[in-house]
Amino acid sequence: MKKFVVAAAGLVMAAGGFSVVNVSSAEAQVQARGAPRGSYAQSCSGAYVNRGRLYADCRDMRGNMRETSIELARCSSEEIVNRDGRLACGRFQGDFENGGRPGRPGGGWNDGRPGNGGWGQSSITVYRDADYRGQSMSFRNEVPNLRNLGMNDAISSIRLSRGSWEVCEDANYRGRCEIVRGDMRDLRNTGMNDKISSLRPARSGGRW
């Protein structure tokens, strides 16, 4: 199976029992996914760490979501913040991903137009609840069976950083499948709420 990046919120138990930390719920979810603490958690979502970089979708001053990343080694002694849609710490500013494209398409299933996805060029964050809330996981490669990750038949909203993804009701990309082209705030309107069991980047042009 191909490697994939997983950023999952959860409970952390110390050796002597549960430890209590006085942080906001947003920051707590970020920490649980392996991302560092910081005020960026209040206006950024889908944060995860990959190869020493923090990736997140952050809201800019115009209300658009921007895909951004920052090298964690440069922020060892500085708080990470959201600076107008870009991750930053101290005097160092991170990068906009995908050419700095603001926001994403309005969302919805593929309407027959060619997709812009492709292997290694896209990532998806899935959420257990509508409105991008609850437990979340982020992926860059195919996931043939979400049961192994505890998210089988549990996805209610989706965010894409770029490209298009195919989501299917059954494992191994079987059953009803749809192409996701953009953010989807509430899957109840699509008939796929709590029904997705496998997902993968869509080939250029749409379905497999």
ROTOR-766463 format. One record per atom (N, C-alpha, C, O): x, y, z. Coordinates in pm, whole numbers, plus 50000, padded with zeros to 5 digits. Example, Ala and Ser with C-alpha at 12.3 -4.5 7.8 and 13.67 -1.06 7.14 Angstrom:
<zadrens>
513194943150780/512304955050780/513204967050780/514244966850846/512854977550708/513674989450714/512905000350787/513415011450804/
</zadrens>
This chain:
<zadrens>
500854987950000/500005000050000/500885012550000/501925012850066/500475022349927/501255034549920/501195042150051/500205041450124/502275049450078/502315057150201/501315068550194/501045073850086/500775072050305/499885083550309/500085090950440/500535085250539/499725103550436/499875112050554/498565112050629/497515114850571/498625109050755/497425108750837/497575118850948/498565118751021/496575127650962/496575137151072/495265135251144/494235140051096/495255128651257/494015124951323/493945130651462/494905129751540/492775136651494/492565141351630/492225129651718/491605119951672/492615130251845/492325119251934/492705122552075/493085133952105/492605112652165/492955114352304/494355109252327/494755099152268/495105116152413/496455112052445/496515108852592/496165117352675/496945096752627/497025092652767/498475091952809/499265084852745/498845099052913/500195098352966/500345085553046/499365078753073/501615082253084/501865069653153/501095068953283/500645058153322/500935079953351/500265079853480/498805083453472/498165085353576/498245084453353/496835087953339/496685099653244/497645103553177/495475105253237/495225116453147/495885129053202/495855131653323/496465136853111/497035149753151/496125160753102/495595159752991/495925171053180/495035182053145/495855194153107/496725198453183/495575199652988/496295211352940/495275222252912/494255219552849/495535234152955/494595245152940/494805251952806/495445262352796/494245245852700/494305251652567/492905251252508/492035244052557/492695259052403/491395259352339/491155246152267/492095238652241/489885243352234/489565230852165/490225230352029/490655219651985/490325241751959/490975241951828/492445238351840/492965230451761/493135244151941/494535241051959/494705226552003/495685220151965/493775221452081/493875207552127/493785198052009/494525188152004/492905200851913/492795192351796/494055193051712/494495182951658/494645204951700/495875206451624/496985198251686/497715191351615/497125199051819/498175191551886/497975176551869/498935169151851/496735172151876/496455157951863/496835152751726/497135140851711/496825161251624/497215156951490/498715158051469/499185155751358/499485161551572/500925162251559/501425175951518/502635177751503/500545185651500/500945199151463/501255207151589/500645204751693/502185216751582/502555224551700/501465234451741/500575237651662/501545239051865/500595248851914/500855262451851/501945265151799/499845270951856/499985284451805/498635290551777/497635283351765/498585303651768/497315310451746/496745307751607/495565310251583/497575302651515/497085299451381/495925289451387/495085289151297/495875281351493/494835271151505/493435277251511/492455270351484/493335290051547/492025296551558/491435299951423/490215301251411/492265301651320/491755305651188/492275296851076/492065299950958/492935285751110/493415276251011/492825262551040/492465259651155/492705254250940/492155240850958/492975230650880/493815234250797/492725217850909/493405207150838/494905206950857/495625202550768/495385211650972/496835212550995/497445198851015/496895190351085/498605196750952/499365184450973/500825187150939/501145196850871/501705178450988/503135179850967/503625168850876/503275157150894/504425172450776/505005162750684/506425167150650/506635177950595/507405158550682/508815161150651/509295174650702/509955182250631/508935177550826/509445189550889/508725202350853/509165213150892/507635201450778/506865213350742/505455212050797/504865201250799/504915223350842/503535224050887/502675228750770/502965239150711/501645221450738/500705225050631/499345228150693/498925221550788/498665238150639/497335241650688/496605250150585/497235255850495/495305250850597/494475259850517/494095271450608/493395269450707/494535283550574/494335295150662/493505305850593/493615308150473/492675312450671/491795322850619/492525336150614/493155340250712/492445343050498/493095356050486/492135367250525/491005364450567/492565379750512/491765391050557/490515393050473/489585399850516/490475387150354/489295388250268/488325376550290/487265375950228/488705367450379/487835356150408/488085343950322/487395333850336/489085344750232/489425333350148/490325323650222/491115327650308/490215310850189/491095300750246/492315299250156/492185297750035/493515299550217/494755298150143/495505285950192/495625283650313/496015278050101/496845266650139/498265271750162/498845278050073/498805269150278/500105274750314/500915264750395/500365255350453/502225266750398/503095257950476/504285265850528/504595276650478/504935260350631/506095267150690/507055256550744/506635246050792/508355259450736/509385250450787/509465251850938/509745262650989/509225240951010/509155241551156/510495244951220/510525250751328/511595241351156/512915243951214/513155258951233/513935262851319/512505267151153/512665281651163/511825287651275/511955299451307/510965279551334/510025284751434/510215278151570/509275277351649/511415273451598/511655265951721/511375274251846/510975268751949/511595287351840/511405295851957/510335306451937/510195315452020/509595305451828/508575315551796/507205308951783/507095297451739/506165316251821/504805311351803/504435312151656/504755321851588/503755301951607/503285301951469/501915308551462/501015305251539/501765318051370/500535325751359/500035325351215/500755321151124/498805329651195/498235331451062/498355346151027/497695354651088/499185349350929/499385363150887/498765365150750/499415362950647/497505369350750/496765371750626/496775359550534/497065360550415/496465347950591/496365335850511/497655328250495/497675317750430/498745333250552/500045326850539/500595323350678/500575331850767/501065311150696/501695307450822/502985315350839/503755317050744/503225320150961/504405328250987/504825326651133/504015322751217/506095329751161/506595329851298/507695340251306/508655339851229/507565349551399/508545360251412/508665368051282/507665372751227/509895369351231/510125376551105/510085367350984/510235371950871/509885354551007/509895344950897/508475341950851/507595339350933/508255342250719/506955339150661/507045326150583/508045323550515/506005317950593/505955305550519/505605307850373/505655319150323/505245297150305/504965297750162/503495295050134/502825287950209/502995300950025/501705297049973/501925284749884/502875284349806/501055274949897/501165263049814/500385264949684/499475273249675/500765257049584/500055256949455/499985270849392/498945274849340/501105278049396/501155290949330/500395301849401/500115312249340/500035299949527/499335310249602/497895312049560/497335322949576/497275301649507/495895302749462/494975305349579/494965297349673/494195316049580/493265318549691/492065309349685/491475307149579/491715303949800/490515295849809/490575283549720/491645279449675/489405277849694/489275266149609/487955267149533/487165276149560/487705257949439/486415258249369/485255257449467/485425253149581/484105261549423/482945262349510/482465249149564/481655248849657/482955238049509/482595224949564/481555217949479/480975223849388/481325205349511/480325197649440/480955186149365/482165185649346/480085176749322/480575165349245/480955170049105/480515180449059/481775162149040/482215165248904/481005165948812/480155157048813/480935176448731/479805177948640/480175174048498/479505178048403/481225166048484/481615161448352/482795168748295/483345164548193/483215179648358/484375186948308/485635179848353/485615172948455/486745181348279/487985174548318/488435178748455/488325190448492/488925169248532/489465172448663/490885177448651/491505175948546/491415183448758/492785188248757/493605181148862/494595186448912/493175168948895/493905161248995/495075153848936/495465156248822/495625144449016/496755136748968/497575132049085/497555138149191/498305121149065/499105115649173/500145125549220/500805131949138/500305126849349/501315135349408/501015150149399/501855158349438/499835153949349/499535167949329/498335172549411/497915184049399/497805163949494/496595167749565/496615162449707/497365153149740/495785168449790/495595163349926/494145166049966/493505175249916/493655157850056/492265158750100/492225157750252/492975149950312/491355165550313/491105164450457/489635161050477/488755168050426/489375150350549/487995146050574/487665148250721/488525146950809/486405151450747/485945154750882/484775145850921/483935142450837/484715142251048/483645133751097/482305141151102/481255134951089/482335154451122/481115162251132/481015172251018/482005175050950/479815177650996/479615188150896/480335200850938/480745202251054/480495210150844/481145223050870/482595221450913/483115229650989/483265210750866/484685208550890/484995207651040/485965213651088/484185200351110/484355198851255/484545184251292/484365175251210/484915182151416/485115168651466/486455162851425/487325170051376/486615149951445/487865143151410/488165145151263/487265144651179/489435147351230/489815149351090/491055141251057/491875138151144/491185137950930/492365131150878/492705137050743/491815140750666/494015137950713/494475143250585/495255132450510/496015124850570/495045131950379/495695121850296/496265128150169/495725138050118/497335122350119/497915126349991/497885114849889/498085117049770/497625102649937/497595091149848/496345082849872/495565085749963/496165072749790/494955064549796/494775057649931/495755054049997/493525056049970/493175048650092/492095038550051/490925042150041/492465025950028/491495016149979/490475011650082/489425006350045/490765013850211/489805009550314/489945018350437/490915017350511/488965027050459/488995036250572/488695029250705/488875035150811/488235016850699/487945009650822/489195008350909/489115008751032/490345006850845/491595005350919/491985017950995/492835017451084/491365029350959/491715042151021/490605047451111/490725058351168/489535039851125/488445044151211/487545054751152/486785061151224/487615056851019/486775067050955/485825061050853/485245068350773/485645047950855/484735041550760/483295045650789/482835045050903/482575049850685/481175054150698/481025064750807/480075064250885/481955074150812/481915084250919/482215098350869/482285107550950/482385100350740/482795113450686/481565121850654/480645117350585/481565134450704/480415143350682/480785156250611/479895163450565/482085159550600/482505171350524/483925169050473/484675161050529/484275176250366/485545174050297/486145187450256/485435196650216/487475188350268/488215199750214/489345194650124/490035185150159/489515201250009/490595197849917/491605209149912/491225220949917/492875205749903/493895216049887/494125218949740/494475230149703/493945208949655/494075210449511/493605197549445/493435187449513/493405197949316/493045185949243/491645180949269/490815188049327/491365168749225/490075162249242/490295148449304/491325142149282/489295143849381/489395130849446/488165122549416/487065127849402/488355109449406/487255100149391/486955093949528/487855088849595/485685094349568/485265088249695/484215077749664/483345079749579/484305066249733/483425054949702/482765049549828/483315050349938/481555043949809/480795038649922/481405025949980/481285023550100/482055017949897/482615005249944/484135005549940/484735013849873/484754996350012/486204995150011/486704991649872/485954986249790/487984994749846/488634991549718/487944998149599/487934992749489/487345010049624/486795018549520/485645011749445/485545012749323/484795004849521/483644998149462/482355004749510/482375013349598/481245000449451/479965006549484/479845020249418/480555023249322/478955028349469/478775041749414/480025050049441/480525050549553/480525056649336/481695065449348/481355079149290/480585080149194/481915089549348/481725103149300/483075110149295/483995106649368/483165120249208/484375128449199/484145141449275/483195148749245/484995144349371/484915156749448/485885166749387/487065163749369/485385178649354/486195188749287/486535200549377/487355208949341/485915201149495/486175212449584/485635209649723/485185198549752/485675219749808/485215218149946/483735214249950/482925219049870/483385205550043/481995201550064/481685202650212/482155194550292/480905212650248/480645215850388/479725205650456/479855203250576/478805199750381/477825190650441/477435179950339/476755182950241/477875167750360/477625156950265/476195151750270/475805143450188/475395156350365/474015151750372/473245155650246/472245149250212/473685166050178/473005170550057/473375162249935/472815164349827/474315152849949/474815145249835/474435130449839/474635123349740/473905125749950/473615111649964/474825103249999/474745091050002/475975109750027/477205102450061/477605104550207/478685100250248/476755111050285/477105113450425/477215100350502/476325091850494/478305098750575/478555086550654/478495073950568/478045063450615/478935074950442/478895063350352/480215060750281/480325050950207/481215069150299/482465067750225/483375057550292/483635058250412/483855047850212/484715037250265/486095036850200/486995030250252/486275043650088/487585044150022/487685057149942/486665062749901/488905061749921/489105074149846/490495074249783/491415067549832/490645081849675/491925082849606/491925095049514/490855099649474/493105100349479/493155111349383/492555106949250/492825095849204/491765115449189/491165112149060/492185113948949/493035122848956/492105105548850/492965107248734/492605120048662/491475124848670/493565125548590/493295137348509/492195133948409/492325124548331/491125141748413/490025139048323/488835132448391/487795130448328/488975129148520/487815123748590/488025110048646/489035107448713/487085100948621/487085087848684/488225079048635/488895082048536/488415068048708/489415058148671/488875049548557/489565040548510/
</zadrens>
